[in-house]
């Protein structure tokens, strides 16, 4: 396997379009207090997301289950790599309670990679999804999962809980994957997304994200987007990679906002149902903008031209549905 070399250099100065004014609000403090009270982790903090001040100030967060220690050491990610602690049996209930008290209509649940567990943490995902749904009727549930080493049993376990959106990030182009993603492969990630769509078809949305600015070419980026469409991915996020610390991969290029706008148009022409593309876009940033709503009895296939998309809901009853609006 050819491994692409990425040279470490001093961190460059951020361009103006990436300079974020930190919001302050009582809601931020309440969100912080609630997460502390329920002893919950968020990817917002653990991954040093640049949007976490904004999201918490609006009363939203992405819950990170199965601990805050990852068994992998991806060179773009700020989450700690260490031997994980045992799973906490009451964590699903705590996530459900936090979701209720925050009044969320759309919740995103993610997790560290747990290669130490036989199922990669899939059962913990299932229990969390079911706990959240039991306490929050009608909520839209999105999961952002590791690759589970492409185990069918683990994928099936998560799908058994009927999340509305199944997100797994490809992260980068094929050539850079071995240098960027520890113990992951490009084809394995595509396989996971493809299996979900093959198993559930139009009853679930599949979603993936790519980081830009790691040294990829436009041709490689477009190929990755085409590969995601080939395995049926419905939703795409494109965002600027930012170096969390000096120990992580350097930024090769700061992609200007105009380019992100161009890439959004390219992706829409490829047939993605929804595309979020911009320097500050992250996988779960403004995830509720897709406005999936329970209760519609109509059903239509995903169309690249349709401004309003409806798909059968994978939970509650056979007659219920999920509605997605741009």
C-alpha positions in Angstrom: 0.0 0.0 0.0 1.4 3.4 -1.0 1.3 5.9 1.9 1.2 9.6 1.0 3.6 11.7 2.9 2.4 14.9 4.5 5.2 17.3 5.7 4.6 18.9 9.1 5.0 22.7 9.0 4.2 25.6 11.4 0.6 26.5 11.6 -0.3 29.3 9.1 -2.3 32.3 10.1 -6.1 31.9 9.7 -7.7 33.9 6.9 -10.4 36.3 7.8 -13.3 34.0 6.8 -12.2 31.5 9.4 -12.0 33.9 12.3 -14.9 33.2 14.6 -16.4 35.7 17.1 -17.2 33.7 20.2 -20.9 34.2 21.2 -21.8 34.6 24.9 -25.2 33.7 26.3 -27.0 32.3 29.3 -27.9 29.3 27.1 -24.3 28.4 26.7 -23.9 28.3 30.5 -27.0 26.2 30.9 -25.9 23.7 28.2 -22.5 23.5 30.0 -24.1 22.9 33.4 -26.5 20.3 32.0 -23.8 18.3 30.4 -21.7 18.5 33.6 -24.7 17.4 35.7 -25.4 14.4 33.6 -21.7 13.6 33.1 -21.9 13.5 29.3 -19.3 13.9 26.6 -19.7 15.9 23.4 -17.7 15.8 20.3 -18.0 19.6 20.4 -15.4 19.7 23.2 -13.5 16.5 22.7 -12.8 17.2 19.0 -12.2 20.9 19.6 -14.9 21.8 17.1 -14.6 25.5 16.2 -18.4 25.8 16.2 -19.0 24.6 19.7 -19.5 28.0 21.2 -22.2 28.8 18.7 -24.0 25.5 19.0 -24.0 25.5 22.8 -25.2 29.1 22.8 -28.2 27.9 20.8 -28.8 25.0 23.1 -27.6 22.2 20.8 -24.8 19.7 21.1 -23.6 16.4 19.5 -23.5 13.7 22.2 -20.4 11.4 22.1 -21.1 8.1 23.7 -18.9 5.1 24.8 -16.4 7.4 26.5 -13.9 10.0 25.4 -11.0 7.7 24.7 -10.5 6.4 21.2 -8.7 3.2 20.2 -7.5 4.9 17.0 -5.1 7.8 16.4 -6.3 9.6 13.3 -3.9 12.5 12.6 -6.6 15.1 12.0 -8.6 14.4 15.2 -8.2 15.9 18.7 -10.0 13.2 20.5 -7.7 11.4 23.0 -6.2 8.1 22.1 -5.9 5.7 25.1 -7.3 2.5 26.5 -11.0 3.1 26.9 -12.9 2.7 30.1 -15.8 0.2 30.4 -19.1 1.3 28.9 -21.5 3.0 31.3 -24.8 1.1 31.4 -26.8 4.2 32.3 -25.3 6.5 29.6 -28.2 5.9 27.1 -30.7 7.1 29.7 -28.6 10.2 30.5 -28.4 11.1 26.8 -32.1 10.7 26.5 -32.7 12.9 29.5 -30.3 15.6 28.2 -32.1 15.5 24.9 -35.5 16.0 26.6 -34.3 18.9 28.8 -32.6 20.6 25.9 -35.8 20.4 23.9 -34.1 19.0 20.8 -36.1 18.1 17.7 -33.0 16.6 16.0 -30.3 14.8 17.9 -26.9 13.7 16.7 -25.2 10.8 18.5 -21.6 9.8 17.7 -18.9 7.8 19.4 -15.2 7.1 19.6 -13.9 4.0 17.8 -14.1 1.1 20.2 -12.0 -1.6 18.5 -11.6 -3.1 22.0 -15.2 -4.3 21.9 -16.3 -7.2 19.8 -19.2 -5.2 18.2 -17.3 -1.9 18.1 -19.9 -0.3 20.4 -22.9 -1.0 18.1 -25.1 -2.4 20.9 -24.4 0.8 22.9 -25.6 2.8 20.0 -28.7 0.7 19.7 -29.5 1.2 23.4 -28.9 4.9 23.2 -31.1 5.4 20.1 -33.9 3.5 21.8 -33.6 5.4 25.1 -33.7 8.7 23.3 -36.8 7.8 21.2 -38.6 6.4 24.3 -38.3 9.8 26.1 -38.5 12.1 23.1 -41.5 11.2 20.9 -41.2 12.3 17.3 -37.5 13.3 17.5 -35.3 12.8 14.5 -32.2 10.7 15.4 -29.0 10.9 13.5 -26.0 8.7 14.2 -22.4 9.4 13.2 -20.7 6.1 13.5 -17.2 4.6 13.3 -16.6 2.0 10.6 -17.1 -1.0 13.0 -14.4 -2.7 10.9 -17.2 -3.2 8.3 -18.9 -5.9 10.4 -22.4 -6.7 9.1 -23.5 -7.7 12.6 -22.6 -4.3 14.0 -24.2 -2.4 11.2 -27.4 -4.5 11.6 -27.4 -3.8 15.3 -27.5 0.0 14.8 -30.0 -0.3 12.0 -32.3 -2.4 14.2 -32.9 0.8 16.3 -34.1 2.6 13.2 -32.1 5.9 13.2 -33.4 8.3 10.6 -29.9 9.4 9.3 -26.9 7.1 9.2 -23.7 9.1 8.9 -20.2 7.8 8.4 -17.5 10.1 7.3 -15.2 9.3 4.4 -13.1 12.2 5.7 -10.6 12.6 2.8 -9.7 11.4 -0.7 -8.4 7.9 -1.5 -4.7 8.9 -1.9 -4.6 10.6 1.5 -6.6 8.1 3.6 -3.7 6.1 4.9 -1.9 9.2 6.1 -4.9 10.9 7.6 -7.0 8.0 9.1 -5.4 5.5 11.4 -6.5 1.9 10.9 -9.2 2.9 8.4 -9.5 2.4 4.7 -11.2 4.3 1.9 -13.0 1.2 0.6 -14.1 0.0 4.0 -15.9 3.3 4.6 -17.6 3.2 1.3 -18.6 -0.4 2.0 -20.3 0.6 5.3 -22.3 3.3 3.6 -23.2 1.0 0.7 -24.3 -1.8 3.0 -26.7 0.5 4.9 -28.3 1.7 1.7 -28.5 -1.9 0.3 -30.2 -3.1 3.5 -32.6 -0.2 4.0 -32.8 1.5 0.6 -35.1 4.5 0.7 -36.2 4.1 4.3 -33.0 5.8 5.7 -30.8 8.7 4.7 -27.1 8.0 4.4 -24.7 10.8 5.0 -20.9 11.4 4.7 -18.4 14.2 5.0 -15.1 15.3 3.5 -12.5 17.6 4.9 -10.8 20.0 2.5 -7.3 21.5 2.7 -5.2 18.4 3.3 -3.6 18.5 -0.1 -6.3 16.9 -2.2 -6.8 17.9 -5.8 -10.1 18.9 -7.3 -10.0 15.8 -9.4 -9.6 13.6 -6.3 -12.3 15.5 -4.5 -14.8 15.1 -7.3 -13.9 11.4 -7.5 -14.6 10.9 -3.8 -17.9 12.7 -4.2 -18.8 10.4 -7.1 -17.7 7.3 -5.1 -20.1 8.4 -2.3 -22.9 8.8 -4.8 -22.1 5.3 -6.2 -22.8 3.7 -2.9 -26.1 5.7 -2.5 -25.1 8.5 -0.1 -27.9 11.1 0.1 -26.3 13.9 2.2 -22.9 15.4 1.9 -20.9 17.8 4.1 -17.8 19.6 2.9 -15.7 21.7 5.4 -12.3 23.2 5.9 -9.8 21.0 7.9 -8.3 23.0 10.8 -5.2 21.7 12.7 -6.3 21.1 16.3 -2.7 21.2 17.7 0.8 21.3 16.4 1.0 17.5 16.8 -1.7 17.0 14.1 -1.5 17.2 10.4 -0.9 20.7 9.0 -3.3 22.6 6.8 -2.0 22.5 3.2 -4.6 25.0 1.9 -7.3 27.3 3.1 -10.1 26.8 0.6 -11.9 30.1 0.0 -15.7 30.3 0.5 -16.3 30.7 -3.2 -14.8 27.3 -3.9 -17.1 25.7 -1.4 -20.0 27.3 -3.2 -18.8 25.8 -6.5 -18.3 22.4 -4.9 -21.9 22.5 -3.5 -23.2 23.0 -7.1 -21.1 20.2 -8.4 -22.3 17.9 -5.7 -26.0 18.8 -6.3 -25.5 18.0 -10.0 -24.2 14.6 -9.0 -27.5 13.9 -7.3 -27.0 14.5 -3.6 -30.3 15.3 -1.9 -28.7 17.9 0.4 -25.3 19.4 0.5 -23.8 21.6 3.2 -20.6 23.1 2.0 -18.6 25.9 3.6 -15.3 26.5 5.5 -17.0 26.1 9.0 -19.2 23.2 8.0 -18.8 20.0 10.1 -20.7 16.7 10.1 -23.3 17.7 12.6 -23.2 21.5 12.3 -26.7 22.7 11.8 -27.8 19.1 11.2 -31.4 20.1 12.0 -31.5 22.4 8.9 -32.5 19.3 7.0 -35.7 19.5 8.9 -36.7 15.8 9.0 -40.2 15.7 10.4 -42.3 12.8 11.5 -45.9 12.4 10.4 -46.1 12.8 6.7 -47.9 9.9 4.9 -46.5 10.8 1.5 -43.5 9.1 0.0 -41.3 10.0 -2.9 -37.9 8.9 -4.1 -34.9 11.0 -3.6 -34.5 13.3 -6.6 -31.7 15.7 -7.5 -34.2 18.3 -8.7 -36.8 18.1 -5.9 -36.7 20.9 -3.4 -38.8 18.8 -1.0 -38.0 15.2 -0.2 -40.0 12.6 1.6 -39.0 9.1 2.6 -40.7 6.3 4.5 -39.9 6.6 8.2 -38.1 3.5 9.6 -39.8 3.5 13.0 -43.1 3.9 14.9 -45.5 2.5 12.3 -45.7 1.4 8.7 -47.9 4.4 7.8 -45.6 7.1 9.3 -42.9 8.9 7.3 -40.0 11.2 7.5 -40.1 14.5 5.6 -36.9 16.4 4.6 -37.0 20.0 3.4 -34.1 22.0 2.2 
